[in-house]
Amino acid sequence: MDSVRSDRTGGGRPLPIALKILIAGGFGVGKTTLVGAVSEIRPLQTEEILTDAGAATDDISGVEGKNTTTVAMDFGRITINDDLQVYLFGTPGQDRFWFLWDELSFGALGAVVLADTRRLADCFPSVDYFEQRGMPFVVGVNCFDGAQRYSTDSVRQALDLDPGVPVVLCDARERQSGKTVLVTLVEYVAQRRGRPVPTA
């Protein structure tokens, strides 16, 4: 799905390029919220209620108010313009669902790794996953209400990111904030590839 374009529609117009982007990060970081906030269609969500049966495996410290979890993926779509559509795939955050990641990442342009500064270590597995596969990613620091604010440089240093990896402060609940993170990723990928990607 990475930059796929079909030659023509029935009316003779070219079909838009379709870009696939992953939204990853730890449990409770705001992946489902981000996909829901930016999607122009009703997002597909696979959330289930947290139960006592998962208490031993789902660490909710720091996000005690969370009562649902994604068990497969989230899916949403954004039309950037007539030439570009972005398909968003939100990954599940718990370790036991990581077997889905290889399938979800197939053909992806890149990824957004959401980070919560209250539980910053939870995004290390996502960062490691994309670094090991050479997939471009940006880090979106989801600024939760009441959480201490840190500079992007502080987050970059704490995550030991390569200097070129963009780090963006965001609010996953706000559509424009989420779109800014996605545009940052597309521009970063274009820069790495040395060719323009239509974004406006």
Backbone as a printed PyTorch tensor [residue, N CA C, xyz], in Angstrom:
tensor([[[  0.8210,  -1.1900,   0.0000],
         [  0.0000,   0.0000,   0.0000],
         [  0.8610,   1.2480,   0.0000]],

        [[  2.1550,   1.0880,   0.0920],
         [  3.0740,   2.2190,   0.0990],
         [  3.0840,   2.8710,  -1.2780]],

        [[  2.4950,   4.0720,  -1.3770],
         [  2.4680,   4.8380,  -2.6150],
         [  1.9050,   4.0480,  -3.7790]],

        [[  0.7410,   3.4580,  -3.5870],
         [  0.1010,   2.6870,  -4.6420],
         [ -0.8300,   3.5950,  -5.4190]],

        [[ -0.7290,   3.5750,  -6.7380],
         [ -1.6380,   4.3500,  -7.5760],
         [ -2.1280,   3.4820,  -8.7260]],

        [[ -3.4260,   3.4120,  -8.8830],
         [ -3.9960,   2.7530, -10.0410],
         [ -4.0560,   3.7860, -11.1610]],

        [[ -3.9040,   3.3620, -12.4270],
         [ -3.7660,   4.3130, -13.5170],
         [ -4.9620,   5.2340, -13.6980]],

        [[ -6.1630,   4.6660, -13.7310],
         [ -7.3160,   5.4890, -14.0400],
         [ -8.5540,   5.0110, -13.3020]],

        [[ -9.4380,   5.9590, -13.0220],
         [-10.7670,   5.6020, -12.5480],
         [-11.6420,   5.4090, -13.7680]],

        [[-12.8870,   5.0420, -13.5580],
         [-13.8090,   4.8670, -14.6740],
         [-13.9990,   6.1510, -15.4640]],

        [[-13.8700,   7.3040, -14.8270],
         [-14.0590,   8.5760, -15.5040],
         [-12.8010,   9.1080, -16.1610]],

        [[-11.7280,   8.3510, -16.1570],
         [-10.4920,   8.7850, -16.7920],
         [ -9.5410,   9.5300, -15.8790]],

        [[ -9.9650,   9.8590, -14.6390],
         [ -9.0820,  10.5470, -13.6980],
         [ -8.2070,   9.5330, -12.9770]],

        [[ -6.9580,   9.8880, -12.6960],
         [ -6.1100,   8.9720, -11.9330],
         [ -6.6490,   8.7800, -10.5230]],

        [[ -6.5050,   7.5670, -10.0140],
         [ -6.8570,   7.3060,  -8.6180],
         [ -5.7980,   7.9280,  -7.7150]],

        [[ -6.1770,   8.3190,  -6.4990],
         [ -5.1840,   8.9350,  -5.6060],
         [ -4.1550,   7.9250,  -5.1150]],

        [[ -2.9980,   8.4510,  -4.7730],
         [ -1.9840,   7.6400,  -4.1070],
         [ -2.5380,   7.2610,  -2.7280]],

        [[ -2.3190,   6.0100,  -2.3320],
         [ -2.7670,   5.5460,  -1.0190],
         [ -1.5450,   5.2670,  -0.1580]],

        [[ -1.4370,   5.9760,   0.9530],
         [ -0.3290,   5.8010,   1.8830],
         [ -0.8300,   5.1140,   3.1450]],

        [[ -0.0890,   4.1420,   3.6110],
         [ -0.4260,   3.4160,   4.8380],
         [  0.5130,   3.8640,   5.9440]],

        [[ -0.0660,   4.2910,   7.0610],
         [  0.7190,   4.7490,   8.2040],
         [  0.2820,   3.9890,   9.4480]],

        [[  1.2500,   3.5330,  10.2230],
         [  0.9560,   2.8690,  11.4980],
         [  0.9550,   3.8890,  12.6330]],

        [[  0.0490,   3.6750,  13.5920],
         [  0.0330,   4.4480,  14.8250],
         [  0.3490,   3.4660,  15.9430]],

        [[  1.5160,   3.6060,  16.5390],
         [  2.0010,   2.6280,  17.5130],
         [  2.3130,   3.3040,  18.8340]],

        [[  2.6800,   2.4940,  19.8130],
         [  3.0190,   3.0080,  21.1350],
         [  2.5180,   2.0720,  22.2080]],

        [[  2.7750,   2.4310,  23.4390],
         [  2.4230,   1.5820,  24.5670],
         [  0.9350,   1.5550,  24.8620]],

        [[  0.5900,   0.7240,  25.8090],
         [ -0.7830,   0.5520,  26.2600],
         [ -1.3080,   1.8570,  26.8600]],

        [[ -2.4740,   2.3190,  26.3790],
         [ -3.1070,   3.4870,  26.9580],
         [ -2.5040,   4.8200,  26.5620]],

        [[ -1.7130,   4.8540,  25.4890],
         [ -1.0080,   6.0900,  25.1300],
         [ -1.8610,   7.0350,  24.2780]],

        [[ -2.9560,   6.5250,  23.7010],
         [ -3.8350,   7.3950,  22.9150],
         [ -3.9250,   7.0550,  21.4450]],

        [[ -3.5420,   5.8480,  21.0440],
         [ -3.5610,   5.4580,  19.6300],
         [ -4.9780,   5.4730,  19.0640]],

        [[ -5.9050,   4.8350,  19.7710],
         [ -7.2990,   4.7940,  19.3240],
         [ -7.8840,   6.2020,  19.2710]],

        [[ -7.5410,   7.0180,  20.2540],
         [ -8.0240,   8.3980,  20.2970],
         [ -7.5260,   9.1860,  19.0900]],

        [[ -6.2460,   9.0320,  18.7480],
         [ -5.6740,   9.7570,  17.6160],
         [ -6.3410,   9.3540,  16.3070]],

        [[ -6.4780,   8.0520,  16.0880],
         [ -7.1160,   7.5890,  14.8470],
         [ -8.5440,   8.1200,  14.7630]],

        [[ -9.2710,   8.0580,  15.8670],
         [-10.6380,   8.5540,  15.8850],
         [-10.7370,  10.0480,  15.6580]],

        [[ -9.7620,  10.7910,  16.1530],
         [ -9.8010,  12.2520,  16.0400],
         [ -9.5480,  12.7340,  14.6180]],

        [[ -8.6650,  12.0550,  13.8870],
         [ -8.2810,  12.5540,  12.5670],
         [ -9.0330,  11.8810,  11.4200]],

        [[ -9.6230,  10.7300,  11.6510],
         [-10.2610,   9.9910,  10.5580],
         [-11.4930,  10.7280,  10.0470]],

        [[-11.6340,  10.7660,   8.7110],
         [-12.8070,  11.3910,   8.1020],
         [-13.9690,  10.4100,   7.9890]],

        [[-13.7000,   9.1420,   8.1970],
         [-14.7450,   8.1330,   8.2180],
         [-14.8940,   7.6400,   9.6490]],

        [[-15.9890,   6.9800,   9.9170],
         [-16.1360,   6.3890,  11.2470],
         [-15.0660,   5.3140,  11.3980]],

        [[-14.1770,   5.4690,  12.3720],
         [-13.0520,   4.5220,  12.4580],
         [-13.5000,   3.1250,  12.8680]],

        [[-12.8130,   2.1410,  12.3130],
         [-12.9910,   0.7690,  12.7630],
         [-12.1750,   0.6040,  14.0320]],

        [[-12.8150,   0.1620,  15.0960],
         [-12.1100,  -0.0390,  16.3590],
         [-12.3960,  -1.4410,  16.8720]],

        [[-11.3990,  -2.0640,  17.4710],
         [-11.5480,  -3.4060,  18.0160],
         [-11.2680,  -3.3670,  19.5160]],

        [[-11.9740,  -2.4910,  20.1990],
         [-11.7650,  -2.3350,  21.6350],
         [-12.6530,  -3.3100,  22.4160]],

        [[-12.0910,  -3.8400,  23.4710],
         [-12.8160,  -4.7170,  24.3860],
         [-12.6390,  -4.1890,  25.8070]],

        [[-13.5810,  -4.5420,  26.6610],
         [-13.5350,  -4.1210,  28.0590],
         [-12.4160,  -4.8540,  28.7910]],

        [[-11.6340,  -4.1120,  29.5620],
         [-10.6280,  -4.7380,  30.4180],
         [-11.3370,  -5.5050,  31.5330]],

        [[-10.8720,  -6.7110,  31.8100],
         [-11.4840,  -7.5270,  32.8530],
         [-10.4250,  -7.9420,  33.8650]],

        [[-10.8830,  -8.5270,  34.9530],
         [ -9.9580,  -9.0150,  35.9770],
         [ -9.0280, -10.0880,  35.4360]],

        [[ -9.4690, -10.7870,  34.3830],
         [ -8.6460, -11.8650,  33.8210],
         [ -7.3390, -11.3370,  33.2470]],

        [[ -7.3380, -10.0680,  32.7980],
         [ -6.1210,  -9.4930,  32.2260],
         [ -5.3110,  -8.6820,  33.2020]],

        [[ -5.7220,  -8.6590,  34.4590],
         [ -5.0500,  -7.8130,  35.4460],
         [ -3.5760,  -8.1590,  35.6010]],

        [[ -3.2340,  -9.4210,  35.4340],
         [ -1.8470,  -9.8430,  35.6120],
         [ -0.9650,  -9.4370,  34.4280]],

        [[ -1.5720,  -9.1750,  33.2770],
         [ -0.7820,  -8.8760,  32.0850],
         [ -0.8800,  -7.4290,  31.6270]],

        [[ -1.9570,  -6.7300,  31.9820],
         [ -2.1420,  -5.3410,  31.5580],
         [ -1.8170,  -4.3940,  32.7080]],

        [[ -0.6580,  -3.7550,  32.6120],
         [ -0.2300,  -2.8080,  33.6410],
         [ -0.9230,  -1.4730,  33.3860]],

        [[ -1.8690,  -1.1030,  34.2440],
         [ -2.6010,   0.1500,  34.0450],
         [ -2.1180,   1.2510,  34.9890]],

        [[ -0.9650,   1.0450,  35.6120],
         [ -0.4420,   2.1010,  36.4880],
         [ -0.1550,   3.3420,  35.6430]],

        [[ -0.6690,   4.4600,  36.1200],
         [ -0.5480,   5.7060,  35.3840],
         [ -1.7340,   5.9940,  34.4950]],

        [[ -2.5060,   4.9500,  34.1500],
         [ -3.7200,   5.1210,  33.3310],
         [ -4.8610,   4.3330,  33.9720]],

        [[ -5.0210,   4.5050,  35.2680],
         [ -5.9950,   3.7160,  36.0320],
         [ -7.4320,   3.9070,  35.5480]],

        [[ -7.7160,   5.0270,  34.8990],
         [ -9.0730,   5.2670,  34.4140],
         [ -9.4030,   4.5350,  33.1230]],

        [[ -8.4230,   3.8820,  32.5140],
         [ -8.6500,   3.1820,  31.2490],
         [ -9.4290,   1.9040,  31.5020]],

        [[-10.5120,   1.6870,  30.7380],
         [-11.3080,   0.4720,  30.9430],
         [-11.5220,  -0.3390,  29.6830]],

        [[-10.9050,   0.0880,  28.5480],
         [-10.9690,  -0.6950,  27.3180],
         [ -9.5720,  -0.8210,  26.7330]],

        [[ -9.4280,  -1.7790,  25.8090],
         [ -8.1430,  -1.9730,  25.1500],
         [ -8.3520,  -2.4690,  23.7280]],

        [[ -7.4560,  -2.0850,  22.8220],
         [ -7.5020,  -2.5480,  21.4410],
         [ -6.9360,  -3.9580,  21.3770]],

        [[ -7.6820,  -4.8720,  20.7300],
         [ -7.2500,  -6.2710,  20.6720],
         [ -6.8340,  -6.6970,  19.2690]],

        [[ -7.0050,  -5.8640,  18.2740],
         [ -6.5440,  -6.2010,  16.9240],
         [ -5.9320,  -4.9650,  16.2710]],

        [[ -6.7660,  -3.9860,  15.9240],
         [ -6.2480,  -2.7660,  15.3210],
         [ -7.3490,  -1.7130,  15.3050]],

        [[ -6.9370,  -0.4810,  15.0510],
         [ -7.8450,   0.6090,  14.7150],
         [ -7.5950,   0.9470,  13.2510]],

        [[ -8.6250,   1.4490,  12.5670],
         [ -8.4510,   1.8090,  11.1660],
         [ -9.2080,   3.0870,  10.8710]],

        [[ -8.5410,   4.0140,  10.1890],
         [ -9.1760,   5.2540,   9.7780],
         [ -8.6000,   5.7270,   8.4570]],

        [[ -9.2190,   6.7650,   7.8840],
         [ -8.7700,   7.2860,   6.5930],
         [ -8.8380,   8.8110,   6.5820]],

        [[ -7.8510,   9.4120,   5.9050],
         [ -7.8300,  10.8560,   5.7050],
         [ -7.5620,  11.1170,   4.2270]],

        [[ -8.3440,  11.9840,   3.6120],
         [ -8.0610,  12.4500,   2.2620],
         [ -7.3190,  13.7730,   2.3760]],

        [[ -6.0670,  13.7740,   1.9560],
         [ -5.2560,  14.9870,   2.0280],
         [ -5.6460,  15.9330,   0.8940]],

        [[ -5.7460,  15.3990,  -0.3200],
         [ -6.2100,  16.1540,  -1.4810],
         [ -6.6460,  15.1400,  -2.5400]],

        [[ -6.9230,  15.6020,  -3.7590],
         [ -7.4020,  14.6930,  -4.8090],
         [ -6.3810,  13.6260,  -5.1690]],

        [[ -5.1250,  13.8760,  -4.8480],
         [ -4.0500,  12.9520,  -5.2410],
         [ -3.5460,  12.0550,  -4.1230]],

        [[ -3.9930,  12.2780,  -2.8910],
         [ -3.3850,  11.5730,  -1.7670],
         [ -4.4030,  11.2090,  -0.6870]],

        [[ -4.4810,   9.9250,  -0.3770],
         [ -5.2780,   9.4400,   0.7500],
         [ -4.3500,   8.6970,   1.7110]],

        [[ -4.5990,   8.8700,   3.0000],
         [ -3.7940,   8.2190,   4.0320],
         [ -4.6810,   7.2550,   4.8090]],

        [[ -4.2220,   6.0130,   4.9140],
         [ -4.9190,   4.9860,   5.6870],
         [ -4.1440,   4.7580,   6.9750]],

        [[ -4.8340,   4.8570,   8.0910],
         [ -4.2090,   4.7470,   9.4010],
         [ -4.5270,   3.4010,  10.0330]],

        [[ -3.5060,   2.7380,  10.5200],
         [ -3.6600,   1.4590,  11.2100],
         [ -3.0750,   1.5920,  12.6100]],

        [[ -3.9310,   1.5990,  13.6180],
         [ -3.4740,   1.6620,  14.9950],
         [ -3.1620,   0.2730,  15.5210]],

        [[ -1.9810,   0.1070,  16.0720],
         [ -1.5600,  -1.2070,  16.5650],
         [ -2.0150,  -1.4130,  18.0080]],

        [[ -2.2240,  -2.6660,  18.4120],
         [ -2.4870,  -2.9230,  19.8370],
         [ -1.2210,  -2.6770,  20.6440]],

        [[ -1.3990,  -2.2480,  21.8930],
         [ -0.2490,  -1.8480,  22.6880],
         [  0.3580,  -2.9160,  23.5810]],

        [[ -0.4030,  -3.9770,  23.8860],
         [  0.1170,  -4.9610,  24.8310],
         [  1.0380,  -5.9800,  24.1520]],

        [[  1.9760,  -6.4930,  24.9380],
         [  2.9560,  -7.4490,  24.4230],
         [  2.2930,  -8.6500,  23.7650]],

        [[  1.2010,  -9.1160,  24.3190],
         [  0.6100, -10.3670,  23.8220],
         [ -0.0040, -10.2330,  22.4260]],

        [[ -0.1330,  -9.0030,  21.9210],
         [ -0.6830,  -8.8000,  20.5790],
         [  0.3910,  -8.4110,  19.5590]],

        [[  1.6540,  -8.4800,  19.9460],
         [  2.7160,  -8.0720,  19.0280],
         [  2.8090,  -8.9570,  17.7950]],

        [[  2.2790, -10.1730,  17.8580],
         [  2.3280, -11.0440,  16.6830],
         [  1.5780, -10.4230,  15.5020]],

        [[  0.7110,  -9.4530,  15.7510],
         [ -0.0340,  -8.7840,  14.6820],
         [  0.7830,  -7.7110,  13.9730]],

        [[  1.8430,  -7.2450,  14.6020],
         [  2.5550,  -6.0830,  14.0780],
         [  3.1610,  -6.3130,  12.6990]],

        [[  3.7370,  -7.4840,  12.4470],
         [  4.3540,  -7.7290,  11.1470],
         [  3.3260,  -7.6280,  10.0320]],

        [[  2.1320,  -8.1580,  10.2710],
         [  1.0740,  -8.0690,   9.2600],
         [  0.6250,  -6.6260,   9.0800]],

        [[  0.4300,  -5.9190,  10.1740],
         [ -0.0430,  -4.5420,  10.0870],
         [  0.9800,  -3.6200,   9.4320]],

        [[  2.2590,  -3.8980,   9.6270],
         [  3.2990,  -3.0020,   9.1000],
         [  3.6340,  -3.2670,   7.6380]],

        [[  3.1420,  -4.3660,   7.0830],
         [  3.4680,  -4.7060,   5.6970],
         [  2.9860,  -3.5960,   4.7540]],

        [[  3.8950,  -3.0460,   3.9600],
         [  3.5510,  -2.0220,   2.9940],
         [  3.3820,  -0.6280,   3.5540]],

        [[  3.7150,  -0.4310,   4.8240],
         [  3.5160,   0.8890,   5.4390],
         [  4.5940,   1.8740,   5.0080]],

        [[  4.1860,   3.1110,   4.8120],
         [  5.1160,   4.1940,   4.4930],
         [  6.0130,   4.4990,   5.6840]],

        [[  5.4240,   4.4770,   6.8820],
         [  6.1410,   4.8030,   8.1000],
         [  5.2040,   4.7050,   9.2860]],

        [[  5.6460,   5.1930,  10.4220],
         [  4.8680,   5.0390,  11.6510],
         [  4.9750,   6.2710,  12.5320]],

        [[  3.9350,   6.4480,  13.3220],
         [  3.9390,   7.4070,  14.4150],
         [  4.0190,   6.6120,  15.7050]],

        [[  5.0110,   6.8910,  16.5190],
         [  5.1170,   6.2720,  17.8400],
         [  4.6170,   7.2960,  18.8510]],

        [[  3.4530,   7.0130,  19.4430],
         [  2.9340,   7.9070,  20.4760],
         [  3.6330,   7.6220,  21.7880]],

        [[  3.9630,   8.6760,  22.5110],
         [  4.6500,   8.5420,  23.7920],
         [  3.8720,   9.2920,  24.8680]],

        [[  3.8660,   8.7170,  26.0570],
         [  3.2720,   9.3310,  27.2400],
         [  4.4160,   9.5430,  28.2260]],

        [[  4.7130,  10.7920,  28.5740],
         [  5.8740,  11.0560,  29.4250],
         [  5.7170,  10.4730,  30.8250]],

        [[  4.4880,  10.1080,  31.2130],
         [  4.2980,   9.4570,  32.5130],
         [  4.7480,   8.0000,  32.4800]],

        [[  4.8190,   7.4340,  31.2830],
         [  5.1960,   6.0200,  31.0810],
         [  6.0820,   5.9210,  29.8450]],

        [[  7.1270,   6.7180,  29.7970],
         [  7.9270,   6.8400,  28.5920],
         [  8.5490,   5.5090,  28.1590]],

        [[  8.9110,   4.6780,  29.1160],
         [  9.5530,   3.4000,  28.7720],
         [  8.6410,   2.5010,  27.9400]],

        [[  7.3150,   2.7360,  27.9980],
         [  6.3770,   1.8880,  27.2580],
         [  6.5120,   2.0260,  25.7450]],

        [[  7.1350,   3.1070,  25.2730],
         [  7.2610,   3.2360,  23.8180],
         [  8.5980,   2.6980,  23.2930]],

        [[  9.4890,   2.2460,  24.1790],
         [ 10.7520,   1.6630,  23.7190],
         [ 10.5560,   0.4810,  22.7750]],

        [[  9.6390,  -0.4640,  23.0700],
         [  9.4680,  -1.5850,  22.1320],
         [  9.0600,  -1.1290,  20.7360]],

        [[  8.2230,  -0.0990,  20.6380],
         [  7.8220,   0.4080,  19.3190],
         [  9.0130,   1.0400,  18.6010]],

        [[  9.7740,   1.8620,  19.3140],
         [ 10.9580,   2.4840,  18.7200],
         [ 11.9240,   1.4130,  18.2350]],

        [[ 12.1810,   0.4050,  19.0720],
         [ 13.0920,  -0.6870,  18.6860],
         [ 12.5830,  -1.4250,  17.4580]],

        [[ 11.2740,  -1.6860,  17.4190],
         [ 10.6780,  -2.4300,  16.3000],
         [ 10.9440,  -1.7160,  14.9810]],

        [[ 10.6750,  -0.4210,  14.9220],
         [ 10.8300,   0.3100,  13.6620],
         [ 12.2920,   0.5640,  13.3290]],

        [[ 13.1270,   0.7910,  14.3500],
         [ 14.5590,   0.9590,  14.0860],
         [ 15.1460,  -0.3110,  13.4890]],

        [[ 14.8060,  -1.4640,  14.0400],
         [ 15.3570,  -2.7290,  13.5550],
         [ 14.9340,  -3.0380,  12.1270]],

        [[ 13.7680,  -2.5540,  11.7240],
         [ 13.2590,  -2.8190,  10.3770],
         [ 13.5620,  -1.6940,   9.4030]],

        [[ 14.2050,  -0.6420,   9.8890],
         [ 14.5490,   0.4680,   9.0140],
         [ 13.3470,   1.2600,   8.5280]],

        [[ 12.2420,   1.1940,   9.2650],
         [ 11.0390,   1.9230,   8.8680],
         [ 11.0670,   3.3300,   9.4540]],

        [[ 10.8500,   4.3500,   8.6280],
         [ 10.8360,   5.7200,   9.1520],
         [  9.7100,   5.9080,  10.1700]],

        [[ 10.0070,   6.6430,  11.2260],
         [  8.9760,   6.9340,  12.2190],
         [  9.2360,   8.2910,  12.8410]],

        [[  8.1700,   8.8710,  13.3850],
         [  8.2780,  10.0800,  14.1920],
         [  7.7010,   9.7590,  15.5640]],

        [[  8.0990,  10.5180,  16.5510],
         [  7.5570,  10.3490,  17.8970],
         [  6.6130,  11.5030,  18.1810]],

        [[  5.3650,  11.1590,  18.5100],
         [  4.3870,  12.1590,  18.9200],
         [  4.1920,  12.0760,  20.4200]],

        [[  4.5770,  13.1090,  21.1370],
         [  4.4480,  13.1170,  22.5940],
         [  3.0440,  13.6030,  22.9350]],

        [[  2.1980,  12.6760,  23.3760],
         [  0.8110,  13.0020,  23.6960],
         [  0.7820,  13.7240,  25.0440]],

        [[  0.4040,  14.9900,  25.0250],
         [  0.4440,  15.8220,  26.2320],
         [ -0.8440,  15.6570,  27.0350]],

        [[ -0.8350,  14.7100,  27.9400],
         [ -2.0050,  14.4390,  28.7660],
         [ -2.2210,  15.5480,  29.7830]],

        [[ -3.4840,  15.8010,  30.1020],
         [ -3.8060,  16.7840,  31.1330],
         [ -3.1630,  16.3790,  32.4520]],

        [[ -2.5030,  17.3150,  33.0980],
         [ -1.9050,  17.0590,  34.3990],
         [ -0.5330,  16.4240,  34.3550]],

        [[ -0.0880,  15.9870,  33.1620],
         [  1.2480,  15.3820,  33.0640],
         [  2.3010,  16.4710,  32.9410]],

        [[  3.4690,  16.2090,  33.5020],
         [  4.5520,  17.1820,  33.4120],
         [  4.9870,  17.3330,  31.9590]],

        [[  5.2130,  18.5630,  31.5340],
         [  5.6430,  18.8370,  30.1640],
         [  7.1640,  18.7690,  30.0720]],

        [[  7.6380,  18.1560,  28.9950],
         [  9.0720,  18.0850,  28.7220],
         [  9.3180,  18.6090,  27.3180]],

        [[ 10.4940,  19.1320,  27.0770],
         [ 10.8350,  19.6070,  25.7410],
         [ 11.0450,  18.4180,  24.8080]],

        [[ 10.9380,  18.6740,  23.5130],
         [ 11.1820,  17.6020,  22.5400],
         [ 12.6260,  17.1060,  22.6380]],

        [[ 13.5560,  17.9990,  22.9450],
         [ 14.9570,  17.5800,  23.1010],
         [ 15.1200,  16.6330,  24.2830]],

        [[ 14.3920,  16.8970,  25.3760],
         [ 14.4660,  16.0230,  26.5460],
         [ 13.9270,  14.6350,  26.2240]],

        [[ 12.8110,  14.5810,  25.4750],
         [ 12.2280,  13.2880,  25.0910],
         [ 13.1700,  12.5540,  24.1450]],

        [[ 13.7470,  13.2790,  23.1870],
         [ 14.6860,  12.6560,  22.2500],
         [ 15.8590,  12.0220,  22.9920]],

        [[ 16.3780,  12.7510,  23.9730],
         [ 17.5190,  12.2490,  24.7410],
         [ 17.1190,  11.0410,  25.5770]],

        [[ 15.9420,  11.1010,  26.2010],
         [ 15.4890,   9.9950,  27.0410],
         [ 15.2620,   8.7210,  26.2290]],

        [[ 14.8130,   8.8750,  24.9680],
         [ 14.5590,   7.7110,  24.1130],
         [ 15.7730,   7.3180,  23.2870]],

        [[ 16.8570,   8.0950,  23.3870],
         [ 18.0960,   7.8280,  22.6530],
         [ 17.8220,   7.7060,  21.1520]],

        [[ 17.0720,   8.6720,  20.6200],
         [ 16.7090,   8.6550,  19.2060],
         [ 17.8380,   9.1830,  18.3450]],

        [[ 17.8870,   8.7360,  17.0950],
         [ 18.8050,   9.3080,  16.1280],
         [ 18.4650,  10.7840,  15.9490]],

        [[ 19.4600,  11.6190,  15.6750],
         [ 19.2210,  13.0650,  15.5970],
         [ 18.1490,  13.4650,  14.5840]],

        [[ 18.0040,  12.7220,  13.4940],
         [ 17.0600,  13.1090,  12.4510],
         [ 15.6100,  12.7630,  12.7190]],

        [[ 15.3430,  11.9170,  13.7090],
         [ 13.9720,  11.4740,  13.9550],
         [ 13.1620,  12.6220,  14.5510]],

        [[ 12.0850,  13.0370,  13.8740],
         [ 11.2890,  14.1500,  14.4100],
         [ 10.5550,  13.7690,  15.6960]],

        [[ 10.4940,  14.7140,  16.6230],
         [  9.7180,  14.5680,  17.8490],
         [  8.7560,  15.7560,  17.9020]],

        [[  7.4520,  15.4590,  18.0590],
         [  6.4250,  16.4910,  17.9920],
         [  5.5370,  16.3990,  19.2220]],

        [[  5.2620,  17.5290,  19.8650],
         [  4.2810,  17.5600,  20.9460],
         [  2.8870,  17.5920,  20.3210]],

        [[  1.9360,  16.8420,  20.8970],
         [  0.6030,  16.7930,  20.3100],
         [ -0.4470,  16.5210,  21.3790]],

        [[ -1.6940,  16.6890,  20.9660],
         [ -2.8400,  16.2980,  21.7710],
         [ -3.6640,  15.3680,  20.9000]],

        [[ -3.6620,  14.0780,  21.2210],
         [ -4.3040,  13.0650,  20.3730],
         [ -5.8000,  13.2900,  20.2320]],

        [[ -6.3870,  14.0980,  21.0940],
         [ -7.8280,  14.3560,  21.0330],
         [ -8.1910,  15.3830,  19.9730]],

        [[ -7.1950,  16.1710,  19.5350],
         [ -7.4650,  17.2810,  18.6260],
         [ -7.0750,  16.9320,  17.1980]],

        [[ -8.0400,  17.0640,  16.3030],
         [ -7.8440,  16.6810,  14.9060],
         [ -6.6380,  17.3760,  14.2750]],

        [[ -6.5370,  18.6850,  14.4130],
         [ -5.4540,  19.4140,  13.7630],
         [ -4.0940,  19.0140,  14.3380]],

        [[ -4.0470,  18.7870,  15.6300],
         [ -2.8030,  18.3580,  16.2560],
         [ -2.3620,  17.0040,  15.7090]],

        [[ -3.3140,  16.0840,  15.5820],
         [ -3.0000,  14.7700,  15.0220],
         [ -2.5560,  14.8530,  13.5770]],

        [[ -3.2190,  15.7090,  12.7920],
         [ -2.8390,  15.8630,  11.3920],
         [ -1.4320,  16.4360,  11.2640]],

        [[ -1.0550,  17.3210,  12.1780],
         [  0.2980,  17.8810,  12.1520],
         [  1.3420,  16.7790,  12.3320]],

        [[  1.0700,  15.8300,  13.2240],
         [  1.9970,  14.7070,  13.4250],
         [  2.1070,  13.8710,  12.1510]],

        [[  0.9720,  13.6010,  11.5030],
         [  0.9730,  12.7900,  10.2790],
         [  1.7120,  13.5000,   9.1460]],

        [[  1.4890,  14.7950,   9.0010],
         [  2.1850,  15.5630,   7.9680],
         [  3.6910,  15.5590,   8.2310]],

        [[  4.0710,  15.6610,   9.5010],
         [  5.4920,  15.6020,   9.8600],
         [  6.1150,  14.2900,   9.4040]],

        [[  5.3760,  13.1880,   9.5930],
         [  5.8870,  11.8850,   9.1560],
         [  6.0360,  11.8370,   7.6400]],

        [[  5.0060,  12.2530,   6.9070],
         [  5.0620,  12.1990,   5.4390],
         [  6.2130,  13.0540,   4.9130]],

        [[  6.3960,  14.2330,   5.4930],
         [  7.4960,  15.1040,   5.0710],
         [  8.8510,  14.4790,   5.4090]],

        [[  8.9350,  13.8130,   6.5540],
         [ 10.1800,  13.1470,   6.9510],
         [ 10.5260,  12.0200,   5.9810]],

        [[  9.5180,  11.2340,   5.6070],
         [  9.7440,  10.1450,   4.6500],
         [ 10.1890,  10.7140,   3.3030]],

        [[  9.5270,  11.7830,   2.8570],
         [  9.8880,  12.4090,   1.5880],
         [ 11.3310,  12.9070,   1.6140]],

        [[ 11.7240,  13.4940,   2.7400],
         [ 13.0940,  13.9870,   2.8880],
         [ 14.0930,  12.8420,   2.8110]],

        [[ 13.7720,  11.7380,   3.4890],
         [ 14.6680,  10.5720,   3.4770],
         [ 14.8000,   9.9640,   2.0890]],

        [[ 13.7080,  10.0080,   1.3340],
         [ 13.7160,   9.4140,  -0.0060],
         [ 14.2300,  10.3810,  -1.0600]],

        [[ 14.3380,  11.6540,  -0.6830],
         [ 14.8350,  12.6370,  -1.6290],
         [ 13.8790,  12.9550,  -2.7430]],

        [[ 12.5790,  12.7620,  -2.5080],
         [ 11.5910,  13.1140,  -3.5240],
         [ 10.3420,  13.6540,  -2.8340]],

        [[  9.6350,  14.5350,  -3.5330],
         [  8.4630,  15.1620,  -2.9150],
         [  7.2890,  14.2050,  -2.7850]],

        [[  6.5300,  14.3700,  -1.7190],
         [  5.2690,  13.6630,  -1.5390],
         [  4.1910,  14.7300,  -1.4090]],

        [[  3.1070,  14.6530,  -2.2220],
         [  2.0970,  15.7060,  -2.1380],
         [  1.4010,  15.7000,  -0.7910]],

        [[  1.4320,  16.8370,  -0.0740],
         [  0.8210,  16.9020,   1.2490],
         [ -0.1950,  18.0050,   1.3820]],

        [[ -0.3960,  18.8190,   0.3970],
         [ -1.3660,  19.9040,   0.5130],
         [ -2.0360,  20.1730,  -0.8050]]])
